[in-house]
Amino acid sequence: MLFAAIGFLLAACAGAPSGGDGKVSGDENGGKIAEALGPSQAQSMKTVTDYCARYDKKGFVTRMDYDANTITFECRRQSRAG
């Protein structure tokens, strides 16, 4: 567990968040997380949230491909209720 935490922190410092054991590819509009489903699914969902928050946006999962073991997501700017 300690090694997983250290690995996550190192990935965050490098600017490339990881989703469980997988990797994130994308830009400020969204992306894809490889090796995202199964035991790492909860971490992958957190990764979507954290990834989009870097751009002051909210993450939305648009596809969960169980055959390819990937999650595709979009980062959308949310209007602020005032």
TIRO-2110 file (N, C-alpha, C; in Angstrom, 1 decimal):
// TIRO-2110
0.8, -1.2, 0.0, N, 1, A
0.0, 0.0, 0.0, CA, 1, A
0.9, 1.3, 0.0, C, 1, A
2.0, 1.2, 0.8, N, 2, A
2.9, 2.4, 0.8, CA, 2, A
3.5, 2.6, -0.6, C, 2, A
3.8, 1.5, -1.3, N, 3, A
4.4, 1.7, -2.6, CA, 3, A
3.4, 2.2, -3.6, C, 3, A
2.2, 1.8, -3.5, N, 4, A
1.1, 2.4, -4.3, CA, 4, A
1.0, 3.9, -4.1, C, 4, A
1.0, 4.3, -2.9, N, 5, A
0.9, 5.7, -2.5, CA, 5, A
2.1, 6.5, -3.1, C, 5, A
3.3, 6.0, -2.9, N, 6, A
4.5, 6.6, -3.4, CA, 6, A
4.4, 6.7, -5.0, C, 6, A
4.0, 5.6, -5.6, N, 7, A
3.9, 5.7, -7.1, CA, 7, A
2.9, 6.7, -7.6, C, 7, A
1.8, 6.8, -6.9, N, 8, A
0.7, 7.8, -7.2, CA, 8, A
1.3, 9.2, -7.1, C, 8, A
2.0, 9.5, -6.0, N, 9, A
2.6, 10.8, -5.8, CA, 9, A
3.7, 11.1, -6.8, C, 9, A
4.5, 10.2, -7.2, N, 10, A
5.5, 10.4, -8.2, CA, 10, A
4.8, 10.7, -9.6, C, 10, A
3.8, 10.0, -9.9, N, 11, A
3.0, 10.2, -11.1, CA, 11, A
2.4, 11.6, -11.1, C, 11, A
1.9, 12.0, -10.0, N, 12, A
1.3, 13.4, -9.9, CA, 12, A
2.3, 14.5, -10.0, C, 12, A
3.5, 14.2, -9.5, N, 13, A
4.5, 15.2, -9.6, CA, 13, A
5.0, 15.3, -11.0, C, 13, A
5.0, 14.2, -11.7, N, 14, A
5.4, 14.2, -13.1, CA, 14, A
4.4, 14.8, -14.1, C, 14, A
3.2, 15.1, -13.5, N, 15, A
2.1, 15.7, -14.3, CA, 15, A
1.3, 14.7, -15.2, C, 15, A
1.5, 13.4, -14.9, N, 16, A
0.8, 12.4, -15.6, CA, 16, A
0.1, 11.5, -14.6, C, 16, A
-1.2, 11.8, -14.2, N, 17, A
-1.9, 11.0, -13.3, CA, 17, A
-2.0, 9.6, -13.7, C, 17, A
-2.1, 8.7, -12.8, N, 18, A
-2.3, 7.3, -13.2, CA, 18, A
-3.6, 6.8, -12.7, C, 18, A
-4.2, 5.9, -13.4, N, 19, A
-5.5, 5.3, -13.0, CA, 19, A
-5.3, 3.9, -12.6, C, 19, A
-5.2, 3.7, -11.3, N, 20, A
-4.8, 2.3, -10.8, CA, 20, A
-3.4, 2.0, -11.4, C, 20, A
-3.3, 0.9, -12.1, N, 21, A
-2.1, 0.5, -12.7, CA, 21, A
-2.0, 1.1, -14.1, C, 21, A
-3.0, 1.7, -14.6, N, 22, A
-3.0, 2.1, -16.0, CA, 22, A
-2.5, 3.5, -16.1, C, 22, A
-2.7, 4.1, -17.3, N, 23, A
-2.2, 5.4, -17.6, CA, 23, A
-3.3, 6.3, -18.2, C, 23, A
-3.1, 7.6, -18.0, N, 24, A
-4.1, 8.5, -18.6, CA, 24, A
-3.4, 9.2, -19.8, C, 24, A
-4.2, 9.2, -20.9, N, 25, A
-3.8, 10.0, -22.1, CA, 25, A
-4.9, 11.0, -22.4, C, 25, A
-4.6, 12.2, -22.8, N, 26, A
-5.6, 13.1, -23.1, CA, 26, A
-5.2, 14.6, -23.0, C, 26, A
-6.1, 15.5, -22.9, N, 27, A
-5.8, 16.9, -22.8, CA, 27, A
-6.9, 17.6, -21.9, C, 27, A
-7.0, 18.9, -22.0, N, 28, A
-8.0, 19.6, -21.1, CA, 28, A
-9.4, 19.3, -21.5, C, 28, A
-9.7, 18.6, -22.6, N, 29, A
-11.1, 18.3, -22.9, CA, 29, A
-11.5, 16.9, -22.5, C, 29, A
-10.5, 16.1, -22.1, N, 30, A
-10.8, 14.7, -21.7, CA, 30, A
-9.7, 13.7, -22.1, C, 30, A
-10.0, 12.4, -22.0, N, 31, A
-9.0, 11.5, -22.4, CA, 31, A
-9.5, 10.0, -22.1, C, 31, A
-8.5, 9.2, -22.0, N, 32, A
-8.7, 7.8, -21.8, CA, 32, A
-7.8, 7.2, -20.8, C, 32, A
-8.3, 6.3, -20.0, N, 33, A
-7.4, 5.6, -19.0, CA, 33, A
-7.3, 4.2, -19.4, C, 33, A
-6.1, 3.7, -19.6, N, 34, A
-5.9, 2.3, -19.9, CA, 34, A
-5.8, 1.5, -18.6, C, 34, A
-6.2, 0.2, -18.7, N, 35, A
-6.1, -0.7, -17.6, CA, 35, A
-6.9, -0.1, -16.4, C, 35, A
-8.1, 0.4, -16.7, N, 36, A
-8.9, 1.2, -15.8, CA, 36, A
-10.0, 0.4, -15.0, C, 36, A
-10.3, -0.8, -15.5, N, 37, A
-11.5, -1.4, -14.9, CA, 37, A
-11.0, -2.6, -14.0, C, 37, A
-12.0, -3.2, -13.3, N, 38, A
-11.7, -4.3, -12.4, CA, 38, A
-11.3, -3.7, -11.0, C, 38, A
-10.2, -4.3, -10.4, N, 39, A
-9.8, -3.8, -9.1, CA, 39, A
-9.4, -2.4, -9.0, C, 39, A
-9.0, -1.8, -10.1, N, 40, A
-8.5, -0.4, -10.1, CA, 40, A
-9.6, 0.6, -10.5, C, 40, A
-10.8, 0.1, -10.7, N, 41, A
-11.9, 1.0, -11.2, CA, 41, A
-12.1, 2.2, -10.2, C, 41, A
-12.2, 2.0, -8.9, N, 42, A
-12.4, 3.1, -8.0, CA, 42, A
-11.3, 4.1, -8.1, C, 42, A
-10.1, 3.7, -8.2, N, 43, A
-9.0, 4.7, -8.4, CA, 43, A
-9.1, 5.4, -9.7, C, 43, A
-9.5, 4.7, -10.7, N, 44, A
-9.7, 5.3, -12.1, CA, 44, A
-10.7, 6.4, -12.0, C, 44, A
-11.8, 6.2, -11.3, N, 45, A
-12.8, 7.2, -11.2, CA, 45, A
-12.3, 8.5, -10.5, C, 45, A
-11.5, 8.3, -9.4, N, 46, A
-10.8, 9.4, -8.7, CA, 46, A
-9.9, 10.1, -9.7, C, 46, A
-9.2, 9.3, -10.5, N, 47, A
-8.3, 9.9, -11.4, CA, 47, A
-9.0, 10.8, -12.4, C, 47, A
-10.2, 10.4, -12.9, N, 48, A
-10.9, 11.3, -13.8, CA, 48, A
-11.2, 12.6, -13.1, C, 48, A
-11.7, 12.5, -11.9, N, 49, A
-12.0, 13.8, -11.1, CA, 49, A
-10.8, 14.6, -10.9, C, 49, A
-9.7, 14.0, -10.5, N, 50, A
-8.5, 14.8, -10.2, CA, 50, A
-7.9, 15.4, -11.5, C, 50, A
-7.9, 14.6, -12.6, N, 51, A
-7.4, 15.1, -13.9, CA, 51, A
-8.1, 16.3, -14.4, C, 51, A
-9.4, 16.2, -14.4, N, 52, A
-10.2, 17.4, -14.9, CA, 52, A
-10.2, 18.6, -14.0, C, 52, A
-10.0, 18.3, -12.7, N, 53, A
-9.9, 19.4, -11.7, CA, 53, A
-8.7, 20.3, -12.0, C, 53, A
-7.7, 19.7, -12.6, N, 54, A
-6.5, 20.5, -12.9, CA, 54, A
-6.8, 21.6, -13.9, C, 54, A
-7.9, 21.4, -14.7, N, 55, A
-8.3, 22.4, -15.7, CA, 55, A
-9.5, 23.2, -15.2, C, 55, A
-9.8, 23.1, -13.9, N, 56, A
-11.0, 23.7, -13.3, CA, 56, A
-12.3, 23.2, -14.1, C, 56, A
-12.3, 21.9, -14.3, N, 57, A
-13.5, 21.3, -15.0, CA, 57, A
-13.9, 20.1, -14.2, C, 57, A
-15.1, 19.6, -14.6, N, 58, A
-15.6, 18.4, -13.9, CA, 58, A
-15.6, 17.2, -14.9, C, 58, A
-15.2, 16.1, -14.4, N, 59, A
-15.0, 14.9, -15.3, CA, 59, A
-16.3, 14.1, -15.4, C, 59, A
-16.6, 13.6, -16.6, N, 60, A
-17.7, 12.8, -16.9, CA, 60, A
-17.2, 11.6, -17.7, C, 60, A
-17.5, 10.4, -17.2, N, 61, A
-17.2, 9.2, -17.9, CA, 61, A
-18.2, 9.0, -19.0, C, 61, A
-17.7, 8.8, -20.2, N, 62, A
-18.5, 8.7, -21.4, CA, 62, A
-18.5, 7.3, -21.9, C, 62, A
-17.6, 6.5, -21.6, N, 63, A
-17.5, 5.1, -22.0, CA, 63, A
-16.7, 4.2, -21.1, C, 63, A
-17.2, 3.1, -20.8, N, 64, A
-16.4, 2.0, -20.1, CA, 64, A
-16.4, 0.8, -21.0, C, 64, A
-15.2, 0.6, -21.6, N, 65, A
-15.0, -0.5, -22.5, CA, 65, A
-14.4, -1.7, -21.8, C, 65, A
-15.2, -2.7, -21.5, N, 66, A
-14.7, -3.8, -20.7, CA, 66, A
-13.8, -4.7, -21.5, C, 66, A
-14.0, -4.8, -22.8, N, 67, A
-13.2, -5.6, -23.7, CA, 67, A
-11.8, -5.0, -23.8, C, 67, A
-11.7, -3.7, -23.9, N, 68, A
-10.4, -3.0, -24.0, CA, 68, A
-9.8, -2.6, -22.6, C, 68, A
-10.6, -2.8, -21.6, N, 69, A
-10.2, -2.4, -20.2, CA, 69, A
-9.9, -0.9, -20.1, C, 69, A
-10.7, -0.1, -20.7, N, 70, A
-10.4, 1.4, -20.7, CA, 70, A
-11.7, 2.2, -20.3, C, 70, A
-11.4, 3.4, -19.8, N, 71, A
-12.5, 4.3, -19.5, CA, 71, A
-12.2, 5.6, -20.3, C, 71, A
-13.2, 6.1, -21.0, N, 72, A
-13.1, 7.3, -21.8, CA, 72, A
-13.9, 8.3, -21.0, C, 72, A
-13.3, 9.6, -20.9, N, 73, A
-14.0, 10.6, -20.2, CA, 73, A
-13.9, 12.0, -20.9, C, 73, A
-14.7, 12.9, -20.5, N, 74, A
-14.7, 14.3, -20.9, CA, 74, A
-14.5, 15.2, -19.7, C, 74, A
-13.8, 16.3, -19.9, N, 75, A
-13.7, 17.3, -18.9, CA, 75, A
-14.6, 18.5, -19.4, C, 75, A
-15.5, 18.9, -18.6, N, 76, A
-16.5, 19.9, -19.0, CA, 76, A
-16.5, 21.0, -18.0, C, 76, A
-16.5, 22.3, -18.5, N, 77, A
-16.6, 23.4, -17.6, CA, 77, A
-18.0, 23.5, -17.1, C, 77, A
-18.2, 23.7, -15.8, N, 78, A
-19.5, 23.8, -15.2, CA, 78, A
-19.8, 25.2, -14.9, C, 78, A
-21.1, 25.7, -15.3, N, 79, A
-21.5, 27.0, -15.0, CA, 79, A
-21.7, 27.1, -13.5, C, 79, A
-21.3, 28.2, -12.9, N, 80, A
-21.4, 28.4, -11.5, CA, 80, A
-22.8, 29.1, -11.2, C, 80, A
-23.6, 28.4, -10.3, N, 81, A
-24.9, 29.0, -9.9, CA, 81, A
-24.6, 30.2, -9.0, C, 81, A
-25.3, 31.2, -9.2, N, 82, A
-25.0, 32.4, -8.4, CA, 82, A
-26.1, 33.1, -8.0, C, 82, A
END
